[in-house]
């Protein structure tokens, strides 16, 4: 399903073709508008029928788009192609019906890929990034480096800027820095990047993919057809395995990044310097200095890894070493990503609300020596034994909040029984203030109070941003 092989003419001659868009929202509405503008006959199907969906439907219906709310499982008669929102699961009845009817399924990324270069516009190459954690930061770093090299670029994709806007809008680009989720890659069969990176692989979204093997397989699609470089994480063998399995263009190279001393065809760290032994002459003997660790904000280990991955993709595109340094220095991380909020009575308070799974929390905890850990929320099926065991020596204490906090409490009891744990039996938003107060009580000068929940936020907050804002406000109240 979704091969797209029988539909090469759908977008070359969209006039009169019947294209079904599955799902309203951030990808569905723009896709419907674009396809309608190209002359296709567009039907939008959507599971929900709430106030927001009705408002979006009214906007599209004014253009002449047909919208069916509350019926996302039935294939509209005569459909030539489905363009789906990335979050729609592959096992939906709509897609089973499409497969029986021989109707291909694309995502918005596939649509953007096929539309690039339309109307005589320059088809900018894509430098693509995926991974369980670090995608957004790496893509933003990459865009900053590319801009420092004087290139016209943008950070697009799963990062919030529509790829359709990037390939069809008025601005023309030399190259695009593209963040891609496993969902988006699943529905992008013909994507062929200039170069791509898989930052890491850890269990996530297994309810959507069905298994770790399927999740990894979808992540690995990012390497298919790469022209210049497949960038992988030396510390995560699964990413290198995906490179080995990929069908790439002849001459495409495997480029590793490591926090240790790099070997040939790798980027790494030597004496506080980020160095390149991949894109230099005589890489078996030579290395190129790119930047200092202190140029990376924040210089936590996982963020240095992000910087190295971004540098590898930029260097694959021919960017000079000075642009890597200048781009990293110019980069400012988004809020709620290992962000220093304040120091209060000699204790640092750090907001990493974006650490919504165990892999992200593990990286965050590894960045500090003595921690009072605030954690908990929606576990999404995760287990916490490995995380608790790895963090045990760094923990001064832990304060647990949220619906599934008992899972973390039990893991700490098994693997860090000496660590004092405060279990807050509440899931209201005001619990964050109490959590910060309890963390202050446990902390000593020189410690870090770290919000790295290892869980999703929706049991208590609208999203991880609101959770981080509540933490920052509670810290400000401590210092008032």
C-alpha positions as CSV (number, residue, x, y, z in Angstrom):
1,X,0.0,0.0,0.0
2,X,1.1,3.5,-0.7
3,X,3.7,2.6,-3.4
4,X,2.4,5.4,-5.7
5,X,3.6,3.4,-8.7
6,X,0.2,3.6,-10.5
7,X,-0.4,7.2,-9.8
8,X,2.5,9.1,-11.4
9,X,-0.1,10.9,-13.6
10,X,-2.3,12.0,-10.7
11,X,-0.3,15.1,-9.9
12,X,1.1,15.7,-13.3
13,X,-2.5,16.0,-14.5
14,X,-4.6,16.5,-11.4
15,X,-7.4,18.2,-13.2
16,X,-10.6,16.3,-12.5
17,X,-8.9,13.6,-10.5
18,X,-10.7,12.5,-7.3
19,X,-8.4,12.9,-4.4
20,X,-9.5,12.1,-0.8
21,X,-7.8,13.9,2.0
22,X,-7.9,11.9,5.3
23,X,-8.1,14.2,8.3
24,X,-8.5,17.9,8.9
25,X,-5.9,19.8,10.9
26,X,-2.4,21.1,10.4
27,X,-1.7,18.9,7.3
28,X,-5.1,18.1,6.0
29,X,-6.5,21.6,5.5
30,X,-3.4,22.9,3.5
31,X,-3.3,19.6,1.4
32,X,-7.0,20.0,0.5
33,X,-6.5,23.7,-0.5
34,X,-3.4,22.9,-2.6
35,X,-5.1,19.9,-4.4
36,X,-8.2,21.9,-5.0
37,X,-6.1,24.7,-6.4
38,X,-4.5,22.2,-8.8
39,X,-7.9,21.3,-10.2
40,X,-8.5,18.1,-8.4
41,X,-11.9,17.1,-7.1
42,X,-11.3,16.9,-3.4
43,X,-13.2,15.1,-0.7
44,X,-12.1,15.4,2.9
45,X,-13.0,12.7,5.4
46,X,-12.6,13.2,9.2
47,X,-13.3,11.1,12.2
48,X,-14.3,14.0,14.4
49,X,-17.3,16.3,14.2
50,X,-16.5,18.9,16.8
51,X,-16.8,22.7,16.7
52,X,-13.2,23.1,15.3
53,X,-13.8,20.5,12.6
54,X,-17.0,22.1,11.6
55,X,-15.3,25.5,11.3
56,X,-12.5,24.0,9.1
57,X,-15.1,22.2,7.0
58,X,-17.1,25.4,6.4
59,X,-13.9,27.1,5.2
60,X,-13.1,24.3,2.7
61,X,-16.7,24.0,1.5
62,X,-16.7,27.6,0.5
63,X,-13.9,26.8,-1.9
64,X,-15.9,23.9,-3.3
65,X,-14.3,21.0,-1.4
66,X,-16.6,18.3,-0.2
67,X,-16.2,17.5,3.6
68,X,-17.6,14.4,5.4
69,X,-17.3,14.8,9.2
70,X,-17.7,11.8,11.6
71,X,-17.0,9.3,8.8
72,X,-13.3,8.7,8.4
73,X,-13.5,5.0,7.7
74,X,-15.4,4.9,4.4
75,X,-13.6,5.2,1.1
76,X,-15.4,7.8,-1.1
77,X,-16.5,6.3,-4.4
78,X,-14.2,6.9,-7.3
79,X,-11.2,7.9,-5.3
80,X,-7.9,7.9,-7.3
81,X,-5.6,8.8,-4.4
82,X,-5.7,9.2,-0.6
83,X,-3.5,11.9,1.0
84,X,-3.6,11.2,4.7
85,X,-2.7,13.1,7.9
86,X,0.4,11.4,9.3
87,X,-1.2,10.4,12.6
88,X,-3.9,8.2,11.0
89,X,-2.9,4.6,11.9
90,X,-2.2,2.2,9.0
91,X,-4.8,-0.3,10.3
92,X,-7.8,2.1,9.8
93,X,-10.6,0.6,7.7
94,X,-10.2,3.4,5.2
95,X,-6.8,2.2,4.2
96,X,-7.9,-1.5,4.1
97,X,-10.6,-0.4,1.7
98,X,-8.0,1.6,-0.4
99,X,-5.8,-1.4,-0.6
100,X,-8.6,-3.6,-1.9
101,X,-9.5,-1.0,-4.5
102,X,-5.8,-0.5,-5.5
103,X,-5.9,3.1,-4.4
104,X,-2.5,4.4,-3.2
105,X,-2.0,6.3,0.1
106,X,0.4,9.2,0.5
107,X,1.1,11.5,3.4
108,X,1.6,15.3,3.2
109,X,5.4,14.7,3.0
110,X,5.0,12.5,-0.1
111,X,2.6,15.1,-1.6
112,X,5.2,17.9,-1.0
113,X,8.0,15.8,-2.4
114,X,6.0,15.1,-5.6
115,X,5.0,18.8,-6.0
116,X,8.5,20.3,-5.5
117,X,9.8,22.0,-8.6
118,X,6.4,22.5,-10.0
119,X,5.8,25.5,-12.4
120,X,9.5,25.9,-13.1
121,X,10.5,26.5,-9.5
122,X,13.8,25.3,-8.2
123,X,13.4,21.9,-6.5
124,X,15.6,22.4,-3.4
125,X,17.3,19.3,-2.1
126,X,16.3,18.0,1.3
127,X,18.6,17.3,4.3
128,X,16.3,15.1,6.4
129,X,16.4,14.2,10.1
130,X,14.5,11.6,12.2
131,X,15.0,9.8,15.5
132,X,13.2,9.1,18.7
133,X,14.6,12.2,20.3
134,X,16.4,15.4,19.3
135,X,14.9,15.9,15.8
136,X,13.6,19.4,16.2
137,X,16.8,20.7,17.9
138,X,19.0,19.1,15.3
139,X,17.0,20.5,12.4
140,X,17.0,23.9,13.9
141,X,20.8,23.7,14.4
142,X,21.2,22.5,10.8
143,X,19.1,25.4,9.5
144,X,21.3,27.8,11.6
145,X,24.5,26.4,10.1
146,X,23.1,26.5,6.6
147,X,22.1,30.1,7.0
148,X,25.6,30.9,8.4
149,X,26.9,29.6,5.1
150,X,24.8,32.1,3.2
151,X,22.3,29.6,2.0
152,X,18.6,30.2,1.6
153,X,17.0,27.6,3.9
154,X,14.2,26.9,6.4
155,X,13.5,24.4,9.1
156,X,10.4,22.6,7.9
157,X,8.3,19.4,8.2
158,X,7.3,17.9,11.6
159,X,8.7,21.1,13.2
160,X,5.6,23.1,12.5
161,X,6.4,24.8,9.1
162,X,4.4,23.1,6.4
163,X,6.4,21.4,3.7
164,X,3.7,22.2,1.2
165,X,4.2,25.9,2.0
166,X,8.0,25.5,1.6
167,X,7.8,23.8,-1.8
168,X,4.9,25.9,-3.2
169,X,5.2,29.3,-1.5
170,X,6.8,32.4,-2.9
171,X,10.2,31.9,-1.2
172,X,12.7,29.8,-3.1
173,X,15.3,27.9,-1.2
174,X,18.8,26.5,-1.9
175,X,18.2,23.6,0.5
176,X,15.6,22.6,3.2
177,X,16.3,21.2,6.7
178,X,13.5,18.7,7.1
179,X,12.3,17.1,10.3
180,X,10.4,13.8,9.7
181,X,8.5,11.7,12.1
182,X,8.0,7.9,11.8
183,X,4.4,8.6,10.9
184,X,5.4,10.9,8.1
185,X,8.0,8.5,6.8
186,X,5.5,5.6,6.8
187,X,3.4,7.5,4.2
188,X,6.3,8.8,2.1
189,X,7.3,6.0,-0.3
190,X,9.2,7.9,-2.9
191,X,11.1,10.4,-0.8
192,X,14.8,10.6,-1.8
193,X,16.8,13.0,0.3
194,X,20.2,14.5,-0.5
195,X,21.4,13.2,2.9
196,X,19.7,12.0,6.0
197,X,20.3,11.2,9.7
198,X,18.7,8.9,12.2
199,X,19.7,10.3,15.5
200,X,18.7,7.4,17.8
201,X,16.1,4.6,18.1
202,X,14.2,3.7,21.3
203,X,10.7,2.3,21.8
204,X,8.1,5.0,21.1
205,X,4.7,5.1,19.3
206,X,4.5,1.3,19.3
207,X,0.7,1.5,19.6
208,X,0.7,3.1,16.1
209,X,3.4,1.0,14.4
210,X,2.5,-2.3,16.1
211,X,6.1,-3.3,16.9
212,X,9.6,-2.0,17.4
213,X,10.6,-3.7,14.1
214,X,7.9,-1.8,12.2
215,X,8.8,1.5,14.0
216,X,12.5,1.1,13.1
217,X,11.6,0.1,9.5
218,X,9.6,3.3,9.0
219,X,12.5,5.4,10.5
220,X,14.9,3.7,8.1
221,X,12.9,4.8,5.1
222,X,14.6,8.2,5.5
223,X,17.8,6.6,4.1
224,X,16.3,5.2,0.9
225,X,17.8,6.7,-2.2
226,X,20.1,9.1,-0.3
227,X,22.6,10.6,-2.7
228,X,25.5,11.8,-0.6
229,X,25.5,10.7,3.1
230,X,23.6,8.5,5.5
231,X,24.4,9.9,9.0
232,X,24.1,7.5,11.9
233,X,24.8,7.4,15.7
234,X,27.9,5.3,16.5
235,X,26.6,4.8,20.0
236,X,23.3,3.4,18.7
237,X,24.0,0.3,16.5
238,X,20.4,0.1,15.4
239,X,20.9,3.3,13.4
240,X,23.9,1.9,11.6
241,X,22.0,-1.3,10.9
242,X,19.4,0.8,9.1
243,X,22.1,2.4,6.9
244,X,23.4,-1.1,6.0
245,X,19.9,-2.1,5.0
246,X,19.1,1.0,2.9
247,X,19.1,1.0,-0.9
248,X,21.1,4.2,-1.7
249,X,22.6,5.8,-4.8
250,X,26.0,4.7,-5.8
251,X,28.7,6.7,-4.0
252,X,26.5,7.6,-1.0
253,X,28.6,7.3,2.2
254,X,27.9,6.1,5.8
255,X,28.9,8.9,8.2
256,X,29.0,8.3,11.9
257,X,28.8,10.8,14.8
258,X,30.2,10.0,18.2
259,X,30.9,11.8,21.5
260,X,34.3,10.1,21.5
261,X,37.3,10.4,19.3
262,X,36.1,9.9,15.7
263,X,37.5,7.4,13.3
264,X,37.7,7.9,9.5
265,X,34.3,8.9,8.0
266,X,33.1,10.1,11.4
267,X,32.5,13.3,13.3
268,X,33.3,13.4,17.0
269,X,34.9,15.2,20.0
270,X,38.6,15.6,20.9
271,X,39.7,17.7,23.9
272,X,36.5,19.8,23.9
273,X,36.6,20.3,20.1
274,X,34.0,19.1,17.6
275,X,36.0,17.6,14.7
276,X,35.3,16.2,11.2
277,X,37.2,13.1,9.9
278,X,34.6,12.5,7.1
279,X,34.6,15.5,4.8
280,X,38.3,16.2,4.6
281,X,41.1,15.2,2.3
282,X,42.9,12.1,3.5
283,X,40.4,11.4,6.3
284,X,42.6,8.5,7.6
285,X,45.2,11.0,8.7
286,X,43.5,14.4,8.8
287,X,40.8,16.1,10.9
288,X,39.1,19.5,10.6
289,X,38.2,21.5,13.6
290,X,34.5,22.6,13.4
291,X,33.6,24.2,16.7
292,X,34.2,24.0,20.5
293,X,31.8,22.2,22.8
294,X,31.2,25.5,24.5
295,X,29.7,26.7,21.2
296,X,26.8,24.3,21.7
297,X,23.8,25.6,23.8
298,X,23.4,23.8,26.2
299,X,26.6,21.7,26.1
300,X,24.8,18.6,27.5
301,X,26.0,15.2,26.0
302,X,22.8,14.5,24.0
303,X,22.8,18.1,22.6
304,X,26.5,17.8,21.5
305,X,25.4,14.7,19.6
306,X,22.6,16.7,18.0
307,X,25.2,19.3,17.0
308,X,27.4,16.7,15.4
309,X,24.6,15.2,13.4
310,X,23.6,18.6,12.2
311,X,27.2,19.4,11.3
312,X,27.5,16.1,9.4
313,X,24.5,16.9,7.2
314,X,25.7,20.4,6.6
315,X,29.2,19.2,5.7
316,X,27.6,16.6,3.3
317,X,26.1,19.6,1.6
318,X,29.5,21.3,1.2
319,X,29.2,23.8,4.0
320,X,32.6,25.2,5.3
321,X,33.8,24.5,8.8
322,X,33.5,28.2,9.8
323,X,29.7,28.1,9.1
324,X,29.3,25.1,11.5
325,X,30.9,27.1,14.3
326,X,29.0,30.3,13.5
327,X,25.7,28.5,13.1
328,X,26.0,26.7,16.4
329,X,26.9,29.9,18.2
330,X,23.9,31.6,16.7
331,X,21.5,28.8,17.6
332,X,19.1,29.3,20.6
333,X,17.2,26.2,21.7
334,X,13.4,26.2,22.0
335,X,11.7,26.6,25.4
336,X,11.2,23.5,27.5
337,X,14.2,21.7,26.1
338,X,16.8,21.4,28.9
339,X,16.3,25.1,29.6
340,X,17.9,26.7,32.6
341,X,15.1,28.6,34.4
342,X,16.8,30.1,37.5
343,X,19.2,29.5,40.3
344,X,17.6,29.7,43.8
345,X,19.7,29.4,46.9
346,X,22.6,27.7,45.0
347,X,20.3,25.2,43.3
348,X,19.8,25.2,39.5
349,X,16.2,24.7,38.2
350,X,16.1,23.2,34.7
351,X,13.0,22.7,32.5
352,X,13.1,19.7,30.1
353,X,9.3,19.2,29.9
354,X,9.9,18.1,26.3
355,X,11.4,14.9,27.7
356,X,8.1,13.0,27.2
357,X,9.6,9.5,27.0
358,X,12.2,7.5,28.8
359,X,14.9,7.9,26.2
360,X,14.7,11.7,26.3
361,X,14.7,11.7,30.1
362,X,17.7,9.4,30.2
363,X,19.7,11.9,28.1
364,X,18.5,14.8,30.3
365,X,19.5,13.0,33.5
366,X,22.9,12.2,32.1
367,X,23.7,15.9,31.8
368,X,23.9,16.6,35.6
369,X,25.8,15.1,38.5
370,X,23.4,15.6,41.4
371,X,19.7,15.8,40.7
372,X,16.3,16.2,42.3
373,X,14.1,14.7,39.7
374,X,10.5,15.8,39.0
375,X,8.9,13.1,36.8
376,X,5.6,11.5,35.9
377,X,2.5,11.8,33.7
378,X,1.2,9.5,31.1
379,X,3.5,6.6,30.6
380,X,2.2,5.5,27.1
381,X,3.0,1.9,27.9
382,X,6.6,2.6,28.9
383,X,8.6,0.9,31.6
384,X,11.1,2.7,33.8
385,X,13.5,0.1,35.3
386,X,16.4,0.8,32.9
387,X,15.9,4.6,33.4
388,X,15.8,4.3,37.2
389,X,18.8,2.0,37.3
390,X,20.9,4.3,35.1
391,X,20.0,7.4,37.0
392,X,20.3,6.0,40.6
393,X,23.8,7.3,41.4
394,X,22.9,10.8,40.2
395,X,19.7,11.2,42.2
396,X,19.5,13.3,45.4
397,X,15.7,12.6,45.5
398,X,12.6,12.4,43.3
399,X,9.2,14.0,43.3
400,X,6.6,12.2,41.3
401,X,3.4,13.6,39.8
402,X,0.8,12.5,37.3
403,X,-1.4,9.5,36.6
404,X,1.2,6.9,36.1
405,X,3.7,8.0,38.7
406,X,3.4,4.7,40.5
407,X,5.3,3.0,37.7
408,X,8.3,5.3,38.3
409,X,8.0,4.9,42.1
410,X,8.1,1.1,41.8
411,X,11.1,1.2,39.5
412,X,13.0,3.5,41.9
413,X,12.2,1.2,44.8
414,X,13.7,-1.7,42.9
415,X,16.8,0.1,41.5
416,X,17.4,3.1,43.8
417,X,15.9,2.2,47.2
418,X,18.1,4.7,49.0
419,X,16.8,7.7,47.0
420,X,14.0,9.6,48.9
421,X,10.8,9.8,46.9
422,X,7.9,12.2,47.4
423,X,4.7,10.8,45.7
424,X,2.2,13.6,45.1
425,X,-1.2,12.0,44.9
426,X,-2.8,14.6,42.7
427,X,-3.1,15.4,39.0
428,X,-4.4,18.9,39.0
429,X,-2.3,21.6,37.4
430,X,-1.5,23.1,40.9
431,X,0.5,20.0,41.7
432,X,3.5,21.5,39.9
433,X,3.9,24.2,42.5
434,X,3.9,21.6,45.3
435,X,6.3,19.5,43.3
436,X,8.8,22.3,43.0
437,X,8.4,23.2,46.7
438,X,9.1,19.5,47.6
439,X,12.1,19.5,45.3
440,X,13.5,22.6,46.9
441,X,13.2,20.9,50.3
442,X,15.2,17.9,49.0
443,X,17.9,19.8,47.1
444,X,21.3,21.0,48.4
445,X,23.5,23.8,47.0
446,X,25.1,22.6,43.8
447,X,22.2,20.3,42.9
448,X,19.9,20.6,39.9
449,X,16.2,20.3,40.2
450,X,15.3,18.8,36.9
451,X,11.9,18.5,35.3
452,X,12.4,15.6,32.9
453,X,9.0,13.8,33.2
454,X,9.7,10.7,31.0
455,X,6.0,10.8,30.3
456,X,3.4,12.7,28.2
457,X,1.6,15.6,29.8
458,X,-2.0,15.3,28.9
459,X,-3.2,13.9,32.2
460,X,-2.5,17.2,33.8
461,X,-1.7,19.8,31.1
462,X,-2.8,20.6,27.5
463,X,0.7,19.9,26.3
464,X,4.4,19.7,27.4
465,X,4.7,23.5,26.8
466,X,2.0,24.2,29.5
467,X,3.7,21.8,31.8
468,X,7.1,23.6,31.4
469,X,5.4,27.0,31.9
470,X,3.9,25.7,35.1
471,X,7.3,24.6,36.3
472,X,8.9,27.9,35.4
473,X,6.2,29.9,37.2
474,X,6.6,27.7,40.3
475,X,10.3,28.3,40.3
476,X,9.8,32.1,40.0
477,X,7.5,31.9,43.0
478,X,10.3,30.2,45.0
479,X,12.6,33.1,44.2
480,X,10.1,35.9,44.8
